[in-house]
């Protein structure tokens, strides 16, 4: 059986923390920023964690099983 390939976009998008959680960055911060409030843009800067419901899907893309 051939090796599993890692999803190319997933390896650039997600990082695994030391405790095994998967870190992601928030959307809506790439363009059209003038109409968004400074507070909103500041909160979008902070990283978030992948929701537990989606963790298995992301792990499968990263071949972490």
PQR file with spaces between the fields and no chain letter, atoms N, CA, C, O and H, PARSE charges and radii, in Angstrom:
ATOM       1  N    UNK     1       0.843   -1.182    0.000 -0.4000 1.5000
ATOM       2  CA   UNK     1       0.000    0.000    0.000 -0.0000 2.0000
ATOM       3  C    UNK     1       0.889    1.247    0.000  0.5500 1.7000
ATOM       4  O    UNK     1       1.858    1.301    0.757 -0.5500 1.4000
ATOM       5  N    UNK     2       0.582    2.257   -0.837 -0.4000 1.5000
ATOM       6  CA   UNK     2       1.423    3.453   -0.872 -0.0000 2.0000
ATOM       7  C    UNK     2       1.268    4.306    0.376  0.5500 1.7000
ATOM       8  O    UNK     2       0.316    4.164    1.144 -0.5500 1.4000
ATOM       9  H    UNK     2      -0.205    2.213   -1.452  0.4000 1.0000
ATOM      10  N    UNK     3       2.231    5.189    0.549 -0.4000 1.5000
ATOM      11  CA   UNK     3       2.183    6.098    1.690 -0.0000 2.0000
ATOM      12  C    UNK     3       1.027    7.072    1.537  0.5500 1.7000
ATOM      13  O    UNK     3       0.629    7.419    0.425 -0.5500 1.4000
ATOM      14  H    UNK     3       3.004    5.304   -0.075  0.4000 1.0000
ATOM      15  N    UNK     4       0.488    7.513    2.686 -0.4000 1.5000
ATOM      16  CA   UNK     4      -0.551    8.535    2.676 -0.0000 2.0000
ATOM      17  C    UNK     4       0.104    9.884    2.385  0.5500 1.7000
ATOM      18  O    UNK     4       1.168   10.194    2.922 -0.5500 1.4000
ATOM      19  H    UNK     4       0.811    7.231    3.589  0.4000 1.0000
ATOM      20  N    UNK     5      -0.533   10.677    1.538 -0.4000 1.5000
ATOM      21  CA   UNK     5      -0.003   12.007    1.250 -0.0000 2.0000
ATOM      22  C    UNK     5      -0.674   13.033    2.153  0.5500 1.7000
ATOM      23  O    UNK     5      -1.878   12.969    2.400 -0.5500 1.4000
ATOM      24  H    UNK     5      -1.397   10.425    1.102  0.4000 1.0000
ATOM      25  N    UNK     6       0.118   13.973    2.639 -0.4000 1.5000
ATOM      26  CA   UNK     6      -0.398   15.072    3.446 -0.0000 2.0000
ATOM      27  C    UNK     6      -1.082   16.069    2.525  0.5500 1.7000
ATOM      28  O    UNK     6      -0.591   16.342    1.429 -0.5500 1.4000
ATOM      29  H    UNK     6       1.096   14.024    2.439  0.4000 1.0000
ATOM      30  N    UNK     7      -2.204   16.608    2.960 -0.4000 1.5000
ATOM      31  CA   UNK     7      -2.909   17.641    2.207 -0.0000 2.0000
ATOM      32  C    UNK     7      -2.037   18.903    2.209  0.5500 1.7000
ATOM      33  O    UNK     7      -1.721   19.440    3.271 -0.5500 1.4000
ATOM      34  H    UNK     7      -2.602   16.385    3.850  0.4000 1.0000
ATOM      35  N    UNK     8      -1.649   19.375    1.014 -0.4000 1.5000
ATOM      36  CA   UNK     8      -0.660   20.456    0.905 -0.0000 2.0000
ATOM      37  C    UNK     8      -1.116   21.750    1.581  0.5500 1.7000
ATOM      38  O    UNK     8      -0.319   22.421    2.236 -0.5500 1.4000
ATOM      39  H    UNK     8      -1.906   18.939    0.151  0.4000 1.0000
ATOM      40  N    UNK     9      -2.395   22.101    1.422 -0.4000 1.5000
ATOM      41  CA   UNK     9      -2.876   23.342    2.038 -0.0000 2.0000
ATOM      42  C    UNK     9      -2.947   23.184    3.548  0.5500 1.7000
ATOM      43  O    UNK     9      -2.663   24.132    4.281 -0.5500 1.4000
ATOM      44  H    UNK     9      -3.042   21.555    0.889  0.4000 1.0000
ATOM      45  N    UNK    10      -3.319   22.008    4.023 -0.4000 1.5000
ATOM      46  CA   UNK    10      -3.467   21.785    5.466 -0.0000 2.0000
ATOM      47  C    UNK    10      -2.137   21.942    6.193  0.5500 1.7000
ATOM      48  O    UNK    10      -2.098   22.487    7.296 -0.5500 1.4000
ATOM      49  H    UNK    10      -3.550   21.238    3.428  0.4000 1.0000
ATOM      50  N    UNK    11      -1.055   21.475    5.592 -0.4000 1.5000
ATOM      51  CA   UNK    11       0.234   21.569    6.284 -0.0000 2.0000
ATOM      52  C    UNK    11       0.724   23.008    6.386  0.5500 1.7000
ATOM      53  O    UNK    11       1.532   23.327    7.258 -0.5500 1.4000
ATOM      54  H    UNK    11      -1.087   21.032    4.696  0.4000 1.0000
ATOM      55  N    UNK    12       0.228   23.900    5.481 -0.4000 1.5000
ATOM      56  CA   UNK    12       0.581   25.314    5.547 -0.0000 2.0000
ATOM      57  C    UNK    12      -0.358   26.088    6.478  0.5500 1.7000
ATOM      58  O    UNK    12       0.000   27.160    6.967 -0.5500 1.4000
ATOM      59  H    UNK    12      -0.429   23.640    4.773  0.4000 1.0000
ATOM      60  N    UNK    13      -1.537   25.556    6.721 -0.4000 1.5000
ATOM      61  CA   UNK    13      -2.574   26.273    7.448 -0.0000 2.0000
ATOM      62  C    UNK    13      -2.600   25.948    8.934  0.5500 1.7000
ATOM      63  O    UNK    13      -2.792   26.843    9.757 -0.5500 1.4000
ATOM      64  H    UNK    13      -1.827   24.685    6.324  0.4000 1.0000
ATOM      65  N    UNK    14      -2.413   24.696    9.285 -0.4000 1.5000
ATOM      66  CA   UNK    14      -2.567   24.240   10.668 -0.0000 2.0000
ATOM      67  C    UNK    14      -1.230   23.884   11.279  0.5500 1.7000
ATOM      68  O    UNK    14      -0.326   23.397   10.599 -0.5500 1.4000
ATOM      69  H    UNK    14      -2.258   23.969    8.616  0.4000 1.0000
ATOM      70  N    UNK    15      -1.117   24.135   12.584 -0.4000 1.5000
ATOM      71  CA   UNK    15       0.068   23.735   13.344 -0.0000 2.0000
ATOM      72  C    UNK    15      -0.399   22.926   14.547  0.5500 1.7000
ATOM      73  O    UNK    15      -1.435   23.232   15.138 -0.5500 1.4000
ATOM      74  H    UNK    15      -1.851   24.531   13.136  0.4000 1.0000
ATOM      75  N    UNK    16       0.347   21.913   14.906 -0.4000 1.5000
ATOM      76  CA   UNK    16       0.011   21.085   16.054 -0.0000 2.0000
ATOM      77  C    UNK    16       0.800   21.583   17.250  0.5500 1.7000
ATOM      78  O    UNK    16       2.015   21.765   17.168 -0.5500 1.4000
ATOM      79  H    UNK    16       1.188   21.665   14.427  0.4000 1.0000
ATOM      80  N    UNK    17       0.103   21.807   18.373 -0.4000 1.5000
ATOM      81  CA   UNK    17       0.762   22.285   19.585 -0.0000 2.0000
ATOM      82  C    UNK    17       1.407   21.103   20.305  0.5500 1.7000
ATOM      83  O    UNK    17       1.236   19.949   19.912 -0.5500 1.4000
ATOM      84  H    UNK    17      -0.884   21.659   18.440  0.4000 1.0000
ATOM      85  N    UNK    18       2.136   21.408   21.344 -0.4000 1.5000
ATOM      86  CA   UNK    18       2.800   20.366   22.117 -0.0000 2.0000
ATOM      87  C    UNK    18       1.829   19.423   22.800  0.5500 1.7000
ATOM      88  O    UNK    18       2.149   18.257   23.030 -0.5500 1.4000
ATOM      89  H    UNK    18       2.275   22.345   21.663  0.4000 1.0000
ATOM      90  N    UNK    19       0.637   19.925   23.127 -0.4000 1.5000
ATOM      91  CA   UNK    19      -0.356   19.083   23.800 -0.0000 2.0000
ATOM      92  C    UNK    19      -1.229   18.311   22.805  0.5500 1.7000
ATOM      93  O    UNK    19      -2.090   17.529   23.209 -0.5500 1.4000
ATOM      94  H    UNK    19       0.378   20.872   22.940  0.4000 1.0000
ATOM      95  N    UNK    20      -1.006   18.533   21.499 -0.4000 1.5000
ATOM      96  CA   UNK    20      -1.756   17.788   20.498 -0.0000 2.0000
ATOM      97  C    UNK    20      -2.961   18.516   19.923  0.5500 1.7000
ATOM      98  O    UNK    20      -3.653   17.986   19.054 -0.5500 1.4000
ATOM      99  H    UNK    20      -0.306   19.168   21.171  0.4000 1.0000
ATOM     100  N    UNK    21      -3.218   19.739   20.406 -0.4000 1.5000
ATOM     101  CA   UNK    21      -4.310   20.519   19.828 -0.0000 2.0000
ATOM     102  C    UNK    21      -3.850   21.087   18.489  0.5500 1.7000
ATOM     103  O    UNK    21      -2.651   21.211   18.235 -0.5500 1.4000
ATOM     104  H    UNK    21      -2.656   20.170   21.112  0.4000 1.0000
ATOM     105  N    UNK    22      -4.805   21.427   17.643 -0.4000 1.5000
ATOM     106  CA   UNK    22      -4.470   21.967   16.335 -0.0000 2.0000
ATOM     107  C    UNK    22      -4.827   23.442   16.296  0.5500 1.7000
ATOM     108  O    UNK    22      -5.975   23.824   16.524 -0.5500 1.4000
ATOM     109  H    UNK    22      -5.778   21.327   17.849  0.4000 1.0000
ATOM     110  N    UNK    23      -3.824   24.266   16.004 -0.4000 1.5000
ATOM     111  CA   UNK    23      -3.997   25.714   15.977 -0.0000 2.0000
ATOM     112  C    UNK    23      -4.341   26.160   14.568  0.5500 1.7000
ATOM     113  O    UNK    23      -3.811   25.634   13.589 -0.5500 1.4000
ATOM     114  H    UNK    23      -2.892   23.955   15.818  0.4000 1.0000
ATOM     115  N    UNK    24      -5.237   27.139   14.475 -0.4000 1.5000
ATOM     116  CA   UNK    24      -5.605   27.707   13.182 -0.0000 2.0000
ATOM     117  C    UNK    24      -5.668   29.215   13.325  0.5500 1.7000
ATOM     118  O    UNK    24      -5.741   29.752   14.430 -0.5500 1.4000
ATOM     119  H    UNK    24      -5.667   27.566   15.270  0.4000 1.0000
ATOM     120  N    UNK    25      -5.639   29.885   12.185 -0.4000 1.5000
ATOM     121  CA   UNK    25      -5.793   31.333   12.180 -0.0000 2.0000
ATOM     122  C    UNK    25      -7.185   31.683   11.668  0.5500 1.7000
ATOM     123  O    UNK    25      -7.794   30.916   10.922 -0.5500 1.4000
ATOM     124  H    UNK    25      -5.581   29.449   11.288  0.4000 1.0000
ATOM     125  N    UNK    26      -7.676   32.836   12.069 -0.4000 1.5000
ATOM     126  CA   UNK    26      -9.050   33.211   11.752 -0.0000 2.0000
ATOM     127  C    UNK    26      -9.161   33.786   10.347  0.5500 1.7000
ATOM     128  O    UNK    26      -8.205   34.342    9.806 -0.5500 1.4000
ATOM     129  H    UNK    26      -7.181   33.459   12.674  0.4000 1.0000
ATOM     130  N    UNK    27     -10.343   33.642    9.772 -0.4000 1.5000
ATOM     131  CA   UNK    27     -10.615   34.128    8.423 -0.0000 2.0000
ATOM     132  C    UNK    27     -11.008   35.599    8.455  0.5500 1.7000
ATOM     133  O    UNK    27     -11.094   36.203    9.524 -0.5500 1.4000
ATOM     134  H    UNK    27     -11.120   33.191   10.211  0.4000 1.0000
ATOM     135  N    UNK    28     -11.245   36.168    7.290 -0.4000 1.5000
ATOM     136  CA   UNK    28     -11.736   37.549    7.107 -0.0000 2.0000
ATOM     137  C    UNK    28     -10.713   38.615    7.470  0.5500 1.7000
ATOM     138  O    UNK    28     -11.096   39.692    7.926 -0.5500 1.4000
ATOM     139  H    UNK    28     -11.176   35.677    6.421  0.4000 1.0000
ATOM     140  N    UNK    29      -9.430   38.350    7.282 -0.4000 1.5000
ATOM     141  CA   UNK    29      -8.418   39.346    7.605 -0.0000 2.0000
ATOM     142  C    UNK    29      -7.459   39.558    6.435  0.5500 1.7000
ATOM     143  O    UNK    29      -6.316   39.962    6.654 -0.5500 1.4000
ATOM     144  H    UNK    29      -9.118   37.475    6.911  0.4000 1.0000
ATOM     145  N    UNK    30      -7.885   39.300    5.213 -0.4000 1.5000
ATOM     146  CA   UNK    30      -6.959   39.420    4.091 -0.0000 2.0000
ATOM     147  C    UNK    30      -7.194   40.654    3.236  0.5500 1.7000
ATOM     148  O    UNK    30      -6.231   41.217    2.715 -0.5500 1.4000
ATOM     149  H    UNK    30      -8.813   38.972    5.035  0.4000 1.0000
ATOM     150  N    UNK    31      -8.427   41.095    3.071 -0.4000 1.5000
ATOM     151  CA   UNK    31      -8.678   42.280    2.246 -0.0000 2.0000
ATOM     152  C    UNK    31      -9.981   42.932    2.707  0.5500 1.7000
ATOM     153  O    UNK    31     -10.687   42.396    3.561 -0.5500 1.4000
ATOM     154  H    UNK    31      -9.209   40.638    3.495  0.4000 1.0000
ATOM     155  N    UNK    32     -10.288   44.091    2.134 -0.4000 1.5000
ATOM     156  CA   UNK    32     -11.462   44.887    2.522 -0.0000 2.0000
ATOM     157  C    UNK    32     -11.420   45.220    4.014  0.5500 1.7000
ATOM     158  O    UNK    32     -12.412   45.069    4.727 -0.5500 1.4000
ATOM     159  H    UNK    32      -9.714   44.526    1.440  0.4000 1.0000
ATOM     160  N    UNK    33     -10.257   45.676    4.469 -0.4000 1.5000
ATOM     161  CA   UNK    33     -10.068   45.902    5.901 -0.0000 2.0000
ATOM     162  C    UNK    33     -10.504   47.295    6.361  0.5500 1.7000
ATOM     163  O    UNK    33     -10.628   47.535    7.562 -0.5500 1.4000
ATOM     164  H    UNK    33      -9.451   45.799    3.891  0.4000 1.0000
ATOM     165  N    UNK    34     -10.739   48.218    5.416 -0.4000 1.5000
ATOM     166  CA   UNK    34     -11.064   49.579    5.824 -0.0000 2.0000
ATOM     167  C    UNK    34     -12.432   49.677    6.477  0.5500 1.7000
ATOM     168  O    UNK    34     -12.652   50.528    7.339 -0.5500 1.4000
ATOM     169  H    UNK    34     -10.638   48.023    4.440  0.4000 1.0000
ATOM     170  N    UNK    35     -13.336   48.825    6.079 -0.4000 1.5000
ATOM     171  CA   UNK    35     -14.686   48.890    6.649 -0.0000 2.0000
ATOM     172  C    UNK    35     -14.818   48.114    7.958  0.5500 1.7000
ATOM     173  O    UNK    35     -15.840   48.217    8.636 -0.5500 1.4000
ATOM     174  H    UNK    35     -13.158   48.133    5.379  0.4000 1.0000
ATOM     175  N    UNK    36     -13.813   47.353    8.310 -0.4000 1.5000
ATOM     176  CA   UNK    36     -13.864   46.569    9.543 -0.0000 2.0000
ATOM     177  C    UNK    36     -13.295   47.381   10.696  0.5500 1.7000
ATOM     178  O    UNK    36     -12.330   48.128   10.536 -0.5500 1.4000
ATOM     179  H    UNK    36     -12.983   47.270    7.759  0.4000 1.0000
ATOM     180  N    UNK    37     -13.904   47.223   11.849 -0.4000 1.5000
ATOM     181  CA   UNK    37     -13.486   47.973   13.034 -0.0000 2.0000
ATOM     182  C    UNK    37     -12.110   47.510   13.508  0.5500 1.7000
ATOM     183  O    UNK    37     -11.735   46.352   13.325 -0.5500 1.4000
ATOM     184  H    UNK    37     -14.688   46.616   11.980  0.4000 1.0000
ATOM     185  N    UNK    38     -11.372   48.421   14.112 -0.4000 1.5000
ATOM     186  CA   UNK    38     -10.041   48.103   14.627 -0.0000 2.0000
ATOM     187  C    UNK    38     -10.108   46.976   15.655  0.5500 1.7000
ATOM     188  O    UNK    38      -9.254   46.090   15.674 -0.5500 1.4000
ATOM     189  H    UNK    38     -11.676   49.362   14.260  0.4000 1.0000
ATOM     190  N    UNK    39     -11.116   47.019   16.498 -0.4000 1.5000
ATOM     191  CA   UNK    39     -11.286   45.975   17.515 -0.0000 2.0000
ATOM     192  C    UNK    39     -11.476   44.611   16.858  0.5500 1.7000
ATOM     193  O    UNK    39     -10.900   43.613   17.292 -0.5500 1.4000
ATOM     194  H    UNK    39     -11.810   47.739   16.483  0.4000 1.0000
ATOM     195  N    UNK    40     -12.291   44.583   15.806 -0.4000 1.5000
ATOM     196  CA   UNK    40     -12.551   43.325   15.098 -0.0000 2.0000
ATOM     197  C    UNK    40     -11.274   42.789   14.463  0.5500 1.7000
ATOM     198  O    UNK    40     -11.001   41.592   14.547 -0.5500 1.4000
ATOM     199  H    UNK    40     -12.759   45.393   15.454  0.4000 1.0000
ATOM     200  N    UNK    41     -10.497   43.646   13.834 -0.4000 1.5000
ATOM     201  CA   UNK    41      -9.245   43.222   13.194 -0.0000 2.0000
ATOM     202  C    UNK    41      -8.242   42.730   14.231  0.5500 1.7000
ATOM     203  O    UNK    41      -7.504   41.775   13.990 -0.5500 1.4000
ATOM     204  H    UNK    41     -10.718   44.619   13.766  0.4000 1.0000
ATOM     205  N    UNK    42      -8.221   43.394   15.392 -0.4000 1.5000
ATOM     206  CA   UNK    42      -7.304   42.996   16.461 -0.0000 2.0000
ATOM     207  C    UNK    42      -7.649   41.604   16.974  0.5500 1.7000
ATOM     208  O    UNK    42      -6.760   40.792   17.229 -0.5500 1.4000
ATOM     209  H    UNK    42      -8.820   44.170   15.588  0.4000 1.0000
ATOM     210  N    UNK    43      -8.945   41.331   17.122 -0.4000 1.5000
ATOM     211  CA   UNK    43      -9.367   40.007   17.602 -0.0000 2.0000
ATOM     212  C    UNK    43      -9.137   38.923   16.551  0.5500 1.7000
ATOM     213  O    UNK    43      -8.938   37.758   16.895 -0.5500 1.4000
ATOM     214  H    UNK    43      -9.667   41.991   16.915  0.4000 1.0000
ATOM     215  N    UNK    44      -9.164   39.296   15.294 -0.4000 1.5000
ATOM     216  CA   UNK    44      -8.906   38.324   14.235 -0.0000 2.0000
ATOM     217  C    UNK    44      -7.440   37.916   14.171  0.5500 1.7000
ATOM     218  O    UNK    44      -7.104   36.885   13.588 -0.5500 1.4000
ATOM     219  H    UNK    44      -9.325   40.243   15.015  0.4000 1.0000
ATOM     220  N    UNK    45      -6.563   38.728   14.774 -0.4000 1.5000
ATOM     221  CA   UNK    45      -5.140   38.416   14.778 -0.0000 2.0000
ATOM     222  C    UNK    45      -4.824   37.182   15.622  0.5500 1.7000
ATOM     223  O    UNK    45      -3.922   36.413   15.291 -0.5500 1.4000
ATOM     224  H    UNK    45      -6.836   39.565   15.247  0.4000 1.0000
ATOM     225  N    UNK    46      -5.559   37.000   16.694 -0.4000 1.5000
ATOM     226  CA   UNK    46      -5.266   35.915   17.634 -0.0000 2.0000
ATOM     227  C    UNK    46      -5.579   34.560   17.014  0.5500 1.7000
ATOM     228  O    UNK    46      -6.576   34.400   16.310 -0.5500 1.4000
ATOM     229  H    UNK    46      -6.292   37.624   16.962  0.4000 1.0000
ATOM     230  N    UNK    47      -4.732   33.607   17.279 -0.4000 1.5000
ATOM     231  CA   UNK    47      -4.953   32.251   16.787 -0.0000 2.0000
ATOM     232  C    UNK    47      -6.068   31.585   17.592  0.5500 1.7000
ATOM     233  O    UNK    47      -6.336   31.959   18.734 -0.5500 1.4000
ATOM     234  H    UNK    47      -3.922   33.737   17.850  0.4000 1.0000
ATOM     235  N    UNK    48      -6.707   30.601   16.982 -0.4000 1.5000
ATOM     236  CA   UNK    48      -7.764   29.841   17.649 -0.0000 2.0000
ATOM     237  C    UNK    48      -7.433   28.363   17.496  0.5500 1.7000
ATOM     238  O    UNK    48      -6.485   27.997   16.801 -0.5500 1.4000
ATOM     239  H    UNK    48      -6.490   30.298   16.054  0.4000 1.0000
ATOM     240  N    UNK    49      -8.215   27.527   18.146 -0.4000 1.5000
ATOM     241  CA   UNK    49      -8.021   26.086   18.016 -0.0000 2.0000
ATOM     242  C    UNK    49      -9.141   25.495   17.183  0.5500 1.7000
ATOM     243  O    UNK    49     -10.267   25.993   17.187 -0.5500 1.4000
ATOM     244  H    UNK    49      -8.985   27.825   18.711  0.4000 1.0000
ATOM     245  N    UNK    50      -8.820   24.437   16.475 -0.4000 1.5000
ATOM     246  CA   UNK    50      -9.819   23.737   15.672 -0.0000 2.0000
ATOM     247  C    UNK    50     -10.848   23.130   16.613  0.5500 1.7000
ATOM     248  O    UNK    50     -10.498   22.559   17.646 -0.5500 1.4000
ATOM     249  H    UNK    50      -7.906   24.033   16.471  0.4000 1.0000
ATOM     250  N    UNK    51     -12.109   23.255   16.254 -0.4000 1.5000
ATOM     251  CA   UNK    51     -13.200   22.724   17.067 -0.0000 2.0000
ATOM     252  C    UNK    51     -13.079   21.199   17.146  0.5500 1.7000
ATOM     253  O    UNK    51     -12.724   20.558   16.157 -0.5500 1.4000
ATOM     254  H    UNK    51     -12.394   23.719   15.415  0.4000 1.0000
ATOM     255  N    UNK    52     -13.372   20.613   18.314 -0.4000 1.5000
ATOM     256  CA   UNK    52     -13.260   19.155   18.458 -0.0000 2.0000
ATOM     257  C    UNK    52     -14.052   18.361   17.418  0.5500 1.7000
ATOM     258  O    UNK    52     -13.663   17.248   17.064 -0.5500 1.4000
ATOM     259  H    UNK    52     -13.661   21.134   19.118  0.4000 1.0000
ATOM     260  N    UNK    53     -15.155   18.921   16.927 -0.4000 1.5000
ATOM     261  CA   UNK    53     -15.947   18.224   15.914 -0.0000 2.0000
ATOM     262  C    UNK    53     -15.184   18.093   14.597  0.5500 1.7000
ATOM     263  O    UNK    53     -15.442   17.170   13.825 -0.5500 1.4000
ATOM     264  H    UNK    53     -15.472   19.825   17.215  0.4000 1.0000
ATOM     265  N    UNK    54     -14.251   19.005   14.332 -0.4000 1.5000
ATOM     266  CA   UNK    54     -13.498   18.987   13.077 -0.0000 2.0000
ATOM     267  C    UNK    54     -12.075   18.461   13.235  0.5500 1.7000
ATOM     268  O    UNK    54     -11.338   18.361   12.254 -0.5500 1.4000
ATOM     269  H    UNK    54     -14.042   19.755   14.959  0.4000 1.0000
ATOM     270  N    UNK    55     -11.688   18.128   14.460 -0.4000 1.5000
ATOM     271  CA   UNK    55     -10.311   17.734   14.713 -0.0000 2.0000
ATOM     272  C    UNK    55      -9.894   16.482   13.947  0.5500 1.7000
ATOM     273  O    UNK    55      -8.795   16.425   13.394 -0.5500 1.4000
ATOM     274  H    UNK    55     -12.287   18.210   15.256  0.4000 1.0000
ATOM     275  N    UNK    56     -10.774   15.476   13.915 -0.4000 1.5000
ATOM     276  CA   UNK    56     -10.425   14.243   13.210 -0.0000 2.0000
ATOM     277  C    UNK    56     -10.219   14.473   11.720  0.5500 1.7000
ATOM     278  O    UNK    56      -9.335   13.872   11.110 -0.5500 1.4000
ATOM     279  H    UNK    56     -11.666   15.522   14.364  0.4000 1.0000
ATOM     280  N    UNK    57     -11.031   15.339   11.139 -0.4000 1.5000
ATOM     281  CA   UNK    57     -10.900   15.661    9.723 -0.0000 2.0000
ATOM     282  C    UNK    57      -9.545   16.306    9.430  0.5500 1.7000
ATOM     283  O    UNK    57      -8.870   15.945    8.466 -0.5500 1.4000
ATOM     284  H    UNK    57     -11.749   15.828   11.634  0.4000 1.0000
ATOM     285  N    UNK    58      -9.158   17.262   10.274 -0.4000 1.5000
ATOM     286  CA   UNK    58      -7.885   17.953   10.070 -0.0000 2.0000
ATOM     287  C    UNK    58      -6.722   16.992   10.309  0.5500 1.7000
ATOM     288  O    UNK    58      -5.739   17.013    9.568 -0.5500 1.4000
ATOM     289  H    UNK    58      -9.706   17.555   11.057  0.4000 1.0000
ATOM     290  N    UNK    59      -6.826   16.161   11.325 -0.4000 1.5000
ATOM     291  CA   UNK    59      -5.768   15.190   11.598 -0.0000 2.0000
ATOM     292  C    UNK    59      -5.587   14.226   10.433  0.5500 1.7000
ATOM     293  O    UNK    59      -4.468   13.818   10.119 -0.5500 1.4000
ATOM     294  H    UNK    59      -7.625   16.144   11.927  0.4000 1.0000
ATOM     295  N    UNK    60      -6.705   13.865    9.792 -0.4000 1.5000
ATOM     296  CA   UNK    60      -6.620   12.970    8.638 -0.0000 2.0000
ATOM     297  C    UNK    60      -5.921   13.675    7.458  0.5500 1.7000
ATOM     298  O    UNK    60      -5.167   13.051    6.712 -0.5500 1.4000
ATOM     299  H    UNK    60      -7.614   14.197   10.047  0.4000 1.0000
ATOM     300  N    UNK    61      -6.184   14.985    7.302 -0.4000 1.5000
ATOM     301  CA   UNK    61      -5.498   15.734    6.243 -0.0000 2.0000
ATOM     302  C    UNK    61      -4.017   15.864    6.510  0.5500 1.7000
ATOM     303  O    UNK    61      -3.212   15.885    5.579 -0.5500 1.4000
ATOM     304  H    UNK    61      -6.797   15.493    7.908  0.4000 1.0000
ATOM     305  N    UNK    62      -3.651   15.952    7.789 -0.4000 1.5000
ATOM     306  CA   UNK    62      -2.252   16.080    8.177 -0.0000 2.0000
ATOM     307  C    UNK    62      -1.578   14.719    8.352  0.5500 1.7000
ATOM     308  O    UNK    62      -0.381   14.656    8.634 -0.5500 1.4000
ATOM     309  H    UNK    62      -4.305   15.935    8.545  0.4000 1.0000
ATOM     310  N    UNK    63      -2.314   13.655    8.191 -0.4000 1.5000
ATOM     311  CA   UNK    63      -1.834   12.281    8.380 -0.0000 2.0000
ATOM     312  C    UNK    63      -1.215   12.116    9.754  0.5500 1.7000
ATOM     313  O    UNK    63      -0.053   11.732    9.889 -0.5500 1.4000
ATOM     314  H    UNK    63      -3.286   13.706    7.961  0.4000 1.0000
ATOM     315  N    UNK    64      -2.028   12.418   10.790 -0.4000 1.5000
ATOM     316  CA   UNK    64      -1.583   12.299   12.184 -0.0000 2.0000
ATOM     317  C    UNK    64      -2.237   11.136   12.895  0.5500 1.7000
ATOM     318  O    UNK    64      -2.208   11.086   14.125 -0.5500 1.4000
ATOM     319  H    UNK    64      -2.971   12.729   10.680  0.4000 1.0000
ATOM     320  N    UNK    65      -2.811   10.222   12.192 -0.4000 1.5000
ATOM     321  CA   UNK    65      -3.551    9.135   12.832 -0.0000 2.0000
ATOM     322  C    UNK    65      -2.661    8.051   13.318  0.5500 1.7000
ATOM     323  O    UNK    65      -3.139    7.066   13.881 -0.5500 1.4000
ATOM     324  H    UNK    65      -2.835   10.262   11.193  0.4000 1.0000
